[in-house]
Amino acid sequence: MKIKFLGTGAAEGVPAMFCDCDICKKIRAGEGEKRTRSQVLIDGELSVDFPPDAFANCLRHGAEPGKIKYIFATHSHMDHFYAHDFILRGYKYAKLCVPSLDIFGNGEVMKVFGECTAREMKADVAIGINLHEIKTGTVYYAGYYKIIPFAAEHSATEECFLYYIERDGKGYIHFYDTGKIKENSLEVLKNNGAKAQLVAFDCTFGDTLKPESCRHMSIYDNLLMKEKLEQYGIIDSNTKIIITHFSHNCNPTHEHIARIEREFGVSAAYDGMEIEI
C-alpha cells in the first residue's frame, strides 16, 4: 500500500486560518510546515476523510479526486467530511473514469451528506454515489481492502471511528481525532487479526500536557497507545510510528517538531509525504 498524507493539520490548519499568534507568524515566514486539514490517500483510490482542502490537496500532491473509489469518514466534523464538493461529481462538471464512489461513515456523516447536497445535487450525479452506514466491531471489504472500524474517544454526540486498513497482508492504523481509546476497541482489532506495519497517531497537542478529558492526544498519549497496541500483538517493534494532525497550539515549527522526533523516536508527517508498506 502507498499511503500519502495529503493534509496533516488540525481543524484550523497550520498556520491557523484566522490567527496572528507568534507561532503562526513563524510558520507563514517559513519556519515550519504549512499544513492543510487532515486527509490520507491510499493507493490513489481510498481516502480516509475528505476535508474542505481535498481539491487543493490533490492539486498540490499529484492526486486525482476523480479516481477515488472509496471514502472512509472518521466522523462528521467539517474538517474531516466536507460534503458540498460531491455535487460536482458528474453532470457538466465532470466526465468520470471511475463510475461510482462509495462513502462509508456513521449516521451523522450520512445526515451531513444529505444536508450539504440537498439544494444542488443532480439526479445523474447522485446515482453514482453510494452511502454505507457502518458500525464498530464489523469487518468491511472495499475492493482490495479489509477495513475494521473501531471506536474513537472524540465526541459525545456521535460514534467516531478509527480505522485499520489492510491490503495484501499489510496493515495501516489511522488513529486520528481521539483521546486514549478503551480496551474493548483493542479487542476488536486483535480478534479480527489486525497486524499493522504503520500507525499514524493524532498528536494535536505535540509534547504539551493537556487535561485528561481532551478529545485529542499528545506524544505522551501516543506512546501509551503504542505500548497497548504492542501488548495486544497488533503492532511490533518494527512498526513505523507517525505523528500527525498538528495544531498551531503545539508549536509545530521545524525546530520543535525535529526535537520531538529525536527525543521520542517517531516520524512527523508533512503534507505530501508518502510511505509504502
N, C-alpha and C positions, 0 to 999 in steps of 0.2 A: 504493500500500500504506500502511495505517496501522499503524505499529509502536509498540506500547505496552510500556514497560518496567515490568512488574508488580513485579519484585524486582530489586534492584541490589547485594545484599550477597554476600559470600563465604560459605563453608560455615557459619560460626559466627554469621552475621548481624551487624548493627550496631545497637545495641551487642551485643557478643558475649553469647551466651545465659547463660553461667556466669561472666562476667568482671566484675571490680570495679576495673579499672585506671582511671587518671585520665581517659583518653580516653573510655572507656565511661560514666564518670560524667558527663562533659560532654555526651555525646550524649543520655543519659537526661534531662539538665536542659534540653535543647532547643537546644544549641549546634551541632547537626549533624543531618543527615537520619537517621531511623530506617529501616533497610534490611532487608528480608526476603531469603531466598535467591533466587538469580537465576532469572528467567523472563521471556521475551519472548513477547508475543502479537501475531500479525499478522492484521489484519482480523477479529479476534474468533474466528477459526476454525483458525489454525495456531499451535501453541505450540512454541517451542523450549525443551525441557526441561519437567519437571513436578515441582517441588520439594515438600517437605513443607508449604510455605506456600501451595500453589496455591489451595486453597479460600479461605484468608484473603485472598490477593492479589486474587482475583476479587471478593470481597465489598467490599473497600476501594476498588476502582477500577472498579466497574461492569461487570465482565465476567461471562460465564455459562459455567461449565465444561461444561454440557450441550450447548453449541453448538460446542465444539471438535471438529473433524473429523480433524485430523492433529496428531500429536506427533512431533517430531524430537528424539531424545535425543542429547546430545553424548557422554555416557558413563554408566556405571552407578553412579557415586558417589551416595550418598544425597541430597546437596543438589541434585542435578540430575535424579534419577529416583527418585521415591518411589512405588512400585507398589501399596502397600496400598490406596490410595483407589479403585483401579479395580474392586474387588469391589462398590462402591456404585453402579455404573453400570447400573442396571436392577433387576429383581426388585421388591421392595416399596419399595426405596429411591428409585427414580427412574422417572418417566414421561418418555420421551425424545422430543425433537423431531428430533434427529439420530440416525438408526437405527444408524450404525456409527462406530467410532473406529479409525483406522489409526495404529499406533505403529511408528516407524522407528528402528532403532538397531543397535548392534553385537551380537555374540553374547553378551556379558556382560549387556547390557540384557535380552535375551531370557531369560537364566537368572534374573536378578533378578525379572523379571515372574513367572516360574513359581514361584520360591521364596516370594515375598511373597503370592501369591494362592492357593497350593495348599490351604490349610486352609478358606478361606471362599468361594471363587469358586463361584457358582451357574452351572449349565449354560446357563440362558437369558440370563445376563449375558455369559458367555464367548463366546457365538456372535456377539455384536455387536462384538467386539474383534479386530482383525486385526493380527498381528505380522509385520513385514517386517525381516529381517536385511539390512543394506546394507553396502557397501564403498566405500572411497575410489576416486576416479577414474571413477565411474559416474554418469551423469546420471539423476535420478529425477523423475517427474512426479506431482503430487498436486493434483487439481482444476485451478485456475488456475495453479498454481505449478510452476516449474522449480527443482529443488534439486540442488546439487553439493556432496556431502560431500568435504572434504579433510582431510588428516591433521594433528591437533594434536600438540604435544610435551608430554605430560602424565603418562602412566602407562607403566610397563614391563610391566604385566600385561594390558593391553587396548588395542585400537586406538580411540583417542578421535577425535572428529570436530569440525571446524569446518564452518560451512555458508555457502554462497552461496545466497540465495533470491531468485527473480525472479518478478515478475508484470507483465504488460503492458509489458515492456521496462524496468522499474525494478528495480534490484538492491540487496539488503542483504547485508552480510557480518557474520556472527556469529562473533566472534573471541574466544571465552571459554575459560578454563581451558587455557591453553597458554603455553609459552615461545615464543621466536622459532622460526618454522617453517622447514623446509628448502625449497630452491629447487624441488624436484620438485612440492611442493604448489602453488606459484605457477604452475608449468607446467600443472597440471591446470585451474586457473581460466582461464588465458589460452587454452589450447587449446579450451576449451568456451565461449568467448565471454562470460565474465563481465565485466560493467561495472556498478560499484556507485556509487550516489548517497549511500549511508550505510554507514559501518563503525562497529561497536561493539567496542571493544578491552577485553580484560581489563586492568585497571590495579590489580590486587590490592595492589601494593607502592607505589602512589602515586608520589611523587618520591624515594623512598628507594632507595639502592643495594642490590643483592642478589647472592648467589652466582650465577654463570653457569648452574649446573645446575638452578636452580629451575624449577618447572612452571607458573609464572605470570609476569606481566610488570609492569614499571614504566612510567612515562610515557616514559622514555628508550627502552625496548624498543618501545613503541607507535610512536614517531616513526621508529625504524629500519624497522619493518614497513610503516609508511605510505610511506616512501621506496621500499621494494621494490615495493609494490603499484603505485605510480606508474610505476616503471621498467618493469613488465610491462604497463602500459596498462590495469590493472584498475580503477584509480581515477584521478581527475584533481584539479586544483586546486579544483574546485567541489564535490568530495565532502565531505560533512559528517562530521566525526570526533567520535565519542562515546567517553568513557571510563566504565567501569563495573566491577562485581564487586569492590567495595571491601571491605577488611578493616579491623577496628578498629586493626590494627597500623600502618596508613598514615596515621593521624590524620585521618580524614575529617570534621573539623569544618567548619562553613560557611566560616570564615575561611581555612582551609588549602586546601580544595577550590577556592574562588574564586581564590586566588592561583595555583594550578596552571592553572586555566582561562585567566587573564590572561597568564601567562608563556608558555604553550605553545600558545595559540590553539586550544584544544579546548573541548568542552562536556561537563560531567559529567551523567550520567543520575541521576535520582532515582526512587523508587518512584512509579508512576503517570504518569510523563512519556510523552507521545505525540508522535510525529513522523510526518508524512505525506510520502511521496516519490512 
